[in-house]
């Protein structure tokens, strides 16, 4: 069984190292070996909608930072594994971002179950605490949106001030 998984991993490596469309990522072969699938278009739309909101509110738009997105992605994987949204270990992620990108302030929003970027951003904006993060004194953003095995999307939004 381990050799089959190793072989499958080696065969799938080019899929992750090259750019592909959503349809290619959702092929039966990929789903069959239980790969967590990132939805890049959702992530990009979340960033765009948040920056549109900030611009409409006369706030500085946030710059995308891959290192911030990577920390968000780790937390999204954790939530998928647990099967629930949480802010568990936030202080670990905060410390990591302070060390990796010299963050002086870190914020986080999480969600699950929204199939559209507009849906999740609207929900965050309707919540005072989540909106306060989005409207906060931050300079950079990273977003992770991943589907679990049932197709439910989990989100982690990380905000950083450098």
C-alpha positions in Angstrom: 0.0 0.0 0.0 2.8 2.4 0.9 4.5 1.8 -2.5 1.2 2.6 -4.3 0.8 5.9 -2.3 4.5 6.8 -3.1 4.0 6.0 -6.8 0.7 8.0 -6.8 2.5 10.9 -5.1 5.3 10.9 -7.7 2.8 10.8 -10.5 0.8 13.6 -9.1 3.8 15.9 -8.3 3.7 17.5 -11.8 0.1 18.4 -11.3 1.0 20.5 -8.3 4.1 22.0 -9.9 2.3 23.2 -13.0 -0.6 25.5 -13.5 -3.9 23.8 -14.2 -7.5 24.7 -14.4 -10.1 23.9 -11.7 -11.5 21.1 -13.9 -8.1 19.4 -14.2 -7.7 19.5 -10.4 -11.0 17.9 -9.9 -10.4 14.9 -12.2 -11.5 11.5 -10.9 -7.8 10.4 -10.6 -7.0 13.3 -8.2 -10.1 12.8 -6.0 -9.5 9.1 -5.9 -6.3 9.5 -3.9 -7.9 12.0 -1.5 -6.0 15.2 -2.3 -7.0 18.4 -0.5 -7.9 20.8 -3.4 -7.3 24.5 -3.2 -9.7 26.7 -5.0 -7.5 29.4 -6.4 -10.3 31.4 -8.0 -12.1 31.6 -4.6 -8.9 32.8 -2.9 -8.3 35.4 -5.6 -11.9 36.6 -5.4 -11.9 36.9 -1.6 -8.8 39.1 -1.8 -10.4 41.2 -4.6 -13.7 41.6 -2.7 -12.0 42.5 0.5 -9.8 45.1 -1.3 -12.9 46.5 -3.1 -14.6 46.9 0.3 -11.5 48.6 1.8 -11.3 50.9 -1.2 -15.0 51.8 -0.9 -14.3 52.5 2.8 -11.4 54.8 2.0 -8.9 52.3 3.5 -5.6 51.2 2.0 -5.9 48.1 -0.1 -4.0 45.1 1.1 -1.0 43.6 -0.7 -1.1 39.8 -1.2 1.8 38.0 0.5 2.5 34.4 -0.3 4.1 33.7 3.1 0.9 34.9 4.8 -1.2 32.7 2.5 1.0 29.7 3.3 0.3 30.1 7.0 -3.4 30.4 6.3 -3.3 27.2 4.2 -1.7 25.3 7.1 -4.6 26.3 9.3 -7.2 25.5 6.6 -5.7 22.0 6.4 -5.9 21.7 10.2 -9.6 22.7 10.2 -10.4 20.2 7.4 -8.6 17.5 9.4 -10.6 18.3 12.5 -13.9 18.8 10.6 -14.6 22.2 12.2 -13.7 25.8 12.0 -11.6 27.2 14.8 -9.0 29.8 15.8 -7.0 27.1 17.8 -3.3 27.8 17.9 -3.8 31.3 16.6 -0.9 32.5 18.7 1.4 29.9 17.0 0.4 31.4 13.5 0.9 34.9 14.9 4.4 34.1 16.1 5.3 32.4 12.8 4.2 35.5 10.9 6.1 37.8 13.2 9.2 35.7 12.6 8.8 35.1 8.9 7.5 38.4 7.6 8.3 40.8 10.5 4.6 41.3 11.2 3.8 43.7 14.0 0.0 42.9 14.0 -1.8 39.8 12.9 -5.6 39.1 12.4 -7.5 36.1 11.3 -11.0 35.2 10.1 -12.2 31.7 9.4 -15.3 30.2 7.9 -16.7 27.1 6.2 -19.5 26.1 4.0 -19.7 29.1 1.7 -19.5 28.1 -2.0 -18.8 31.6 -3.2 -16.3 34.3 -2.4 -19.1 36.9 -2.2 -20.9 34.7 0.3 -18.0 34.3 2.7 -16.9 38.0 2.5 -20.5 39.2 3.0 -20.8 37.0 6.1 -17.6 38.4 7.5 -18.7 41.9 6.8 -22.0 41.3 8.5 -20.2 40.2 11.7 -18.8 43.1 13.7 -15.6 41.3 14.9 -14.8 39.9 11.4 -15.5 43.3 9.8 -13.2 45.0 12.3 -10.4 42.6 11.2 -11.1 43.4 7.5 -11.2 47.1 8.2 -8.2 47.0 10.6 -4.8 48.6 10.3 -3.2 45.9 8.1 -1.0 46.0 5.1 -0.9 42.5 3.7 -3.3 39.6 3.2 -3.3 35.9 2.6 -6.3 33.7 2.0 -6.7 29.9 1.8 -9.8 28.2 0.5 -9.8 24.4 0.4 -12.5 21.8 -0.1 -12.8 18.8 2.1 -13.7 15.3 0.8 -17.4 16.2 0.7 -16.7 19.4 -1.3 -17.4 21.8 1.6 -15.1 24.8 1.5 -13.0 25.9 4.5 -11.5 29.4 4.6 -8.7 31.0 6.5 -8.1 34.8 6.0 -4.8 36.1 7.6 -4.2 39.8 7.8 -0.8 41.3 8.7 0.7 44.7 9.4 4.3 45.0 8.5 
